[in-house]
Amino acid sequence: MRIELTVPERVEAGRDFVMRAVLINDTHEPVDVWRNAFVGPTATHEGGEPVAESVEPTFGQPESPLLLQPFTFYGRDRQAGVFAPGVAFVTASYAPEGGAALSVTRQVTIG
């Protein structure tokens, strides 16, 4: 399993941007994916206020796993808000209970 995070390298100040986080089953076996364990993409501005994490609508409620077939993916797009000039960090993570945690962060220059 791996996470791919797609964000622009640079964005004009005062403009929003699209972030995409994808959890990829790059194995030859089906894998159970717990959607509530997949968090992000979430953008935070360097030195800015905390931002609510991007999660499933069912987050915190009971769920059933999604069987992710070999070489398929599960993901989400989110719109990042408008940021002042500086640097924003976009993060996505997958931390299933009792499993190996994955995390990825990308930097976006706002200017």
C-alpha positions in Angstrom: 0.0 0.0 0.0 1.1 3.6 -0.6 -0.3 7.1 -0.7 0.0 9.4 -3.6 -0.6 13.1 -2.9 -1.1 15.4 -5.9 -0.8 19.2 -5.3 0.6 22.1 -7.3 4.1 23.2 -6.4 3.2 26.9 -6.5 -0.1 28.8 -6.2 -0.8 32.5 -6.5 -1.6 34.2 -3.1 -5.4 34.6 -2.7 -6.3 31.6 -4.9 -7.6 28.2 -3.8 -6.2 25.0 -5.2 -7.2 21.3 -5.6 -5.5 18.6 -3.5 -5.8 14.8 -4.3 -4.9 12.0 -1.9 -5.0 8.4 -3.3 -4.5 5.2 -1.3 -3.1 2.6 -3.8 -3.0 -1.1 -3.4 0.2 -1.8 -5.2 0.3 -5.5 -4.2 -0.9 -8.7 -5.9 -3.5 -9.4 -3.2 -6.8 -7.7 -2.2 -6.5 -5.6 0.9 -9.1 -4.4 3.4 -9.2 -0.6 3.6 -10.7 1.2 6.6 -11.9 4.5 5.2 -12.1 6.1 8.6 -8.4 5.5 9.0 -7.6 7.5 5.8 -7.2 11.2 6.7 -6.5 13.9 4.2 -5.7 15.7 2.1 -5.5 18.5 4.6 -3.7 21.8 3.9 -2.3 24.0 6.7 -0.5 27.3 6.3 3.0 27.6 7.9 2.4 29.4 11.2 -1.4 29.5 10.6 -4.3 28.4 12.6 -5.2 24.7 12.8 -7.4 23.4 10.0 -10.1 20.7 10.3 -8.7 17.4 8.8 -10.4 16.0 5.7 -12.1 12.7 6.7 -15.0 10.5 5.7 -18.6 11.6 6.6 -18.8 8.4 8.7 -15.6 9.3 10.7 -16.0 8.1 14.3 -18.9 5.8 13.5 -18.8 2.0 13.0 -17.8 1.0 9.5 -17.1 -2.0 7.3 -13.9 -2.4 5.4 -13.7 -1.7 1.6 -12.0 -4.5 -0.2 -9.4 -2.8 -2.4 -8.4 -5.1 -5.3 -4.8 -5.4 -6.5 -3.6 -2.3 -8.4 -6.7 -0.3 -7.6 -7.1 2.9 -5.6 -9.3 4.8 -3.2 -9.0 8.5 -2.8 -10.5 11.9 -2.5 -10.1 15.4 -3.9 -10.5 18.5 -1.7 -10.4 22.2 -2.4 -7.8 24.1 -0.3 -8.9 27.5 1.0 -7.2 30.8 0.1 -3.9 31.2 1.9 -1.6 34.3 2.4 1.8 34.3 0.9 4.2 31.8 2.4 4.2 28.0 2.5 1.3 25.5 2.9 1.8 21.9 3.8 -0.6 19.3 2.5 -0.7 16.0 4.4 -2.5 12.6 4.0 -2.2 9.6 6.2 -3.6 6.1 6.6 -3.3 4.5 10.1 -5.5 1.4 10.3 -5.8 -0.1 13.8 -3.2 -2.8 14.3 -1.6 -2.1 10.9 1.3 -0.2 9.5 0.8 3.6 9.3 1.5 5.6 6.1 1.9 9.3 5.8 2.9 11.8 3.1 3.4 15.5 3.1 3.9 18.0 0.2 4.9 21.6 0.3 3.0 24.3 -1.7 4.6 27.7 -2.2 2.0 30.5 -2.0 3.1 33.7 -3.6 
